Amino acid sequence: MQSHTAFPQMVDPTLAEMGKNLNEAMKMLEDGQRSAEDEKDARKYTRKDIPGPLQGSGQNMVSILQLVQTLMHEEEEEESQSYRRIQNVGEQGHMALLGHSLAAYISVLDRDRLRKLTTRILSDTTLWLCRLFRYENGSAYYHEDDREGLLKVCRLIIHSRYEDYTTEGFNVLCNRQPVIYMSAASRPGLGQYLCNQLGLPLSSLCRVPCNTMFGSQHQLDVALLDRFLKEDIQSGKLPLLLVANAGTPGAGHTDKLGRLKELCDQYNIWLHVEGVNLATLTLGYVSSAVLAATKCDSMTLTLGPWLGLPAVPAVTLYRHEDPSLSLAAGLTTSQPVEKLRALPLWLSLQYLGHNGIVERIKHASQLSQKLLEDLRNLNSIKTSVEHDGSSSVVVFKFFYEGSKSDSTINLSTIERESDAVNQWLGEQLAVLIPSCGVDIVELEDEGTCVRFNPLMTSAVLGTTAEDVDQLEDCIKAKIPIIQNTLQLKEEFRLEVERIAGLSYVVDYSWAGLGVLRYEHVSEEVDVHKREAELEKINGLLLKKLNELESDLFFSSGPEFGAEKNCIYVGMATEDLDVSELVETIAMMGREIEESSKLLENMTEVVRKGILEAEVQLQKANEERLLEEGVLRQIPLFGSVLNWLSPVQATTKGRTFNLTAGSLESTETTYSSKAQNSASSPPPTPTAGHSKRLPGQKLFTRLSRNSDAMSETSSISHLEEVENMEAALTPEPQPLSSSTEPPNLSSGSQSEESQEVDLPDTKTSEAESLR
């Protein structure tokens, strides 16, 4: 927004000050966001964060704005989204925000000046919008809720079709029930909202299915609608309204508006059109399917997301000759203050100008066409678009192109997991390329798809052609990962079912390699105890798997998933060795179970050993009492008696053996201390293969395309590596007995030489230890 110094001298000083204050407020909020991340860690919750009473002396604007800025960044999850959106508001957004401040100021003017000003604002905005969207002789209704315009249009139709509705009310509706027709591809909840607000039963709503044989799968079936109209008229009902789409909420397809308009004229039905493709009416070239929307009776425009304007109202353009019925329906008002709803839009349209508006919508359309052309070159990506190119929405999904003759691929499983794969793809794209604004959509026939709708997101997020290129590169990078995962799914299932102690879990909602559970727990254990043991073992196993240095992702599955105590293996990396992966999981699970059993057994042994040790110590004390006599137990007399006649010490040291759970003498400990200190524990075997090439990560093959290596086992890989090492190692030369020492690493000979060199004393001590 321009600075207050740019206002001419003839501008009201109050308006100039208002613009200055808004500019400073927005600048403070935007500048404060740059240091929000640094202050987040340092800021501690104090008494300021607790709601308290209103201060009596009041606060200045700076303090209040700082409080607002603090509240905006209080939640860490909302910080990134808030930062991104406010940074892309731009000057045209500041102009729209200024309109709300001006509306509050203008509302205090005297009634005559207010009426003249609001009439001018309303007429200008309506004229500009009708010319932009090629809607001749139209009126406009401005509303905050984008469904409210259609609601007021329904009331207008009821007033016009039922002459006595104003005096009789719902009684006239009972004589002849009204019917509202709507496409099955319309946004969910719209029909229920209309019926609830109008006081109509849900039987007044008729959802018309889309085409199943000809045309797009998301277009309203015109022939079926014709049949419904004839049946309702014959049954005594009154068809009122048809809601069509110029861009369905899901796939962005446009209904056959030309044929629907002819059908509505034939049965005297009101035709209302809504959808994102209506924005293309401002362009120089418009497809015939969308251009037919200019002949409809009403249309709803959502200019806020199309142009990147915050807090601007939606607009419903309509044609009707009776102003009294429009007033009764609420489409027009005599209150000047309500006409000020158009003020933010009036300011923003003037700021952007005709060329600026067209350029923004043209830029969004070009982005969608660019991505569509790029995706057509990818073999594994399927797009859902209209043949006439009227849609500005790009919907695509991944599909597998594998051969049916491949025995390692289970095509039925891949088809069932297609939704999960595309769900994962959409989430990855949304996180990696947030400036493109892609989201996930559920379509009736296609299932889960990824949607790119630049008309609704590009102006807000500032999407550029470079962002679309990055999106294409990201899709290309994800395709091989998905293909590798799908190809290894069946092998993973077979390997899990082959190894005892592991069970394969079928979960079609998981896009990764698969799901398994470690179940090597005795069946004789109680059911509740068995479940507790499984939960503990699988939890520890999941923790240890995530600590490994591998490219795989392991998780416990969805938070509200049906399967519990499972290990979900993520997307497969290139050259994944499935056999090594499953064997490692099984071995780690057995180690955790054995350690758990050992600890449990040791706990029981120690508990029993402590009780036995207490009995032995009590018995030893009784024996000592009998040997020394009672007199020696008296404190003063006993000490004198022990001094005069000392008792020979016969009590031996005791130690408690945790492994055996028994009380033992300490003589063996002291006699074998030297030998125990010289011994060292054997090395602990590591999980997985013991031999691995430098830089080779866990669960990866050396080369999956090698003919000499098995695709289902890593044993051949180890043999190949050992043969390569043997070929590269030079043959040992014959050693001279007089010049070279004996080879100490040659097996049994080295052991014999070491035994001969040991002294006799050490040998006898070692034998005693055995």
Helices and strands as residue ranges (DSSP letters): G 4-6, H 13-34, H 36-42, G 47-49, H 61-72, H 76-87, H 90-106, H 111-132, E 139-143, H 148-161, H 165-168, H 170-175, E 178-183, H 190-198, G 202-204, E 205-208, H 222-234, E 238-245, H 257-267, E 270-274, G 276-282, H 288-291, G 292-295, E 298-301, H 303-307, E 314-318, H 323-329, H 336-339, G 340-342, H 343-375, E 381-384, E 394-398, H 411-416, H 418-432, G 434-436, E 439-443, E 447-452, H 454-461, H 465-498, E 502-505, E 514-518, H 527-547, E 554-555, E 567-569, H 578-628, G 631-633, H 635-644, E 654-657, E 662-665, H 667-671, H 673-678, H 715-728, H 748-757, H 760-769
